[in-house]
């Protein structure tokens, strides 16, 4: 049945599902790391949580830049100004290469000292440092891959992402199995092997994107046939949109990193539980993220095409479709927690201790589905500054909450994870009010 927008549910699904598959496949990198390291030891399992979120927080600076680029690409795509897209893409690549070099250097110099100050357990610090020392090489590849994703999502050619992600995950499984456990003549490297394997998988991903784009994409249509020099004027236009998403994404993930640091102070067992729960959450969370990303891109396309009035109905379509997938999924996880947790660890008491936290996590999605989709829609309007302000308000409340619950009350780890409910409710209510009450329809970018 036709919706009240220019897109049917089938149209939305055809754009969203390749993003979903690609995100799920890429999350398989983290899931693979957790599953393999869970069979190495509890210290490695906890350290990979700290190191993984630390890496992700830094990566989100570059990813935030590509979100702004994606919004611009989607707007030009909606306007029919296709040749301008190539210049946005290349200026983004130049900037991200410079950024990756700076971040790589700073990470190699200061990561161990930063973790030493924040983390209580010396064993966790040592293992996390071993991971990060090799993992930061991945910045050079993951930033380029994120820019390719911005191009394909912004132009609604998302099927490419599925193929790329399958290739990357298969590469990661092979590299991790080989390097963590020391197979095929390689020495066992443990947590360092997981980091090297993940970075190599991201290199494979970028090589796939380059070959696929060269073979399958109309270079002339999108202005990719001409490689321009570095242009500060065009870059400043991208930065005008991206600066807020860069800061916003970094602070958001840094806050989540802070959550894991606080959990670590409760002990190595709560940290191990939280890392397992983080990994289990990746599948439903990435499903929500896929629909939120699709909604952001389609909102920008709709505004570019002059159909601003259809945006609220478009958002509601995404919420309903996402809920139809995520709610049954988390219900199944809640009903059968032990088989799910057994993927990540074979320690019986750790499985039993993780179940209450898993139930708390699953209930989060009742509020995070509408919350995250509405929030990404705010960015899709082009007003990334407003999205930044909304998230900062939610994050301040989130930090106050985890300070009270984790540091002050030293509550059970399951209670600590209710912080996710607070964040989703705050960001959802604020974004809903913005879409319904504020004047965003004629925002020019």
QUIJOBEL-V78163 format. One record per run of one state. SS is the DSSP state (@ for helix, = for strand, . for the rest). FROM is the first residue (numbers start at 1). TO is the last residue. Records with the same first field share a line. If there is no record, write none. Layout:
# QUIJOBEL-V78163
SS->FROM-TO ; FROM-TO
This chain:
# QUIJOBEL-V78163
.->1-8 ; 39-41 ; 80-82 ; 119-121 ; 155-158 ; 182-190 ; 217-231 ; 265-267 ; 305-307 ; 336-336 ; 342-347 ; 381-383 ; 409-412 ; 417-418 ; 438-445
@->9-38 ; 42-79 ; 83-118 ; 122-154 ; 159-181 ; 191-216 ; 232-264 ; 268-304 ; 308-335 ; 337-341 ; 348-380 ; 384-408 ; 413-416 ; 419-437
